[in-house]
Amino acid sequence: MTDSDRVLVLVLGSGFAGLWAALGAARRLDELGAAGTVDVTVISATSFHDIRVRNYEADQSACRIPLSDLLDPVGIGASPPR
């Protein structure tokens, strides 16, 4: 398969909906045996995901998860590079 034959799925944003979409796509591709033929990439302005359980707190760093911890194990790319 050449690069021009590859399919790319772009997910915009790394909030809960974006992560759910990207991880769900990767899981479904794996179930179908098509994991090597489709690239899933998350486009995000940041390299982390904030779990905003206490929106009134000014410092959210304790609830910050690097995208690489979530996406790398299942082969999902992210942009900008981490």
N, C-alpha and C positions, 0 to 999 in steps of 0.2 A: 504494500500500500504506500503510495506517495503522499507527500504533505498536502497536495491539492485534493486528495481523496478523503482526508480527515474531516470530521465534523467537529465543530466547536460550539459548546454551550456556554454562553456568558451569563453570569448572574450578577446583577447590579446591586451592590450593597451587602454589608456583612452583619445586618441586624438579625433578629430571630427568623424572619421570613426568608432572607437571602441564604442564611446558613441551612435552614430546613430544605430549601429548594436545591441547593448544591449537594448536600449530603444525601437527599432523597434521589437525585439524579444518579449519583455515583452508585448508590445501593441498587437501583433498578438496572443500571448498565451491567453491574456485576451479576445480577440474577439472570440477565439475558445473555451473558457471555460476550458482551460487546464492550467491555471495559477498555480494551486496547484500541478501539476504533473511534472513540469519541473523547475529546478533551473537555473537561469541565473546569472553568476558571471563574473565580470570584473577583469582581472589580470593586475595590473598596478604597475610600480615602484614608483609612487608617490600617495599621497592621495588627489590630486587636479587636476583640468583641467585648463590649461592656455589658455586664449583667446589671441592669439598673433597678435593683430591688429597693433602694432608698434614695429616691430622686432628690430629697431635700439635702443630702450630704454633698458638700462641695468637692471632696476628694473621692473619686470613684476607683482609684488605682487598686484597691484591695479586691475589687470585683472585675478586674480586667483579665481577659484570657487571650494570649497570642493566637492569631489565626493559624499559625503554623502548627500549633498543638492540636487543632481541630481538623485541619485540612490535609496536612502532609500524610498522616497514616492511611488515608483512603485515596491518595493520588490526585487531589484537587489542587490546581494551581491558584495563585492569588496575584493580583496586581494592585498597587505597586509591589515590587519585590520586597520580601521581608528581610 
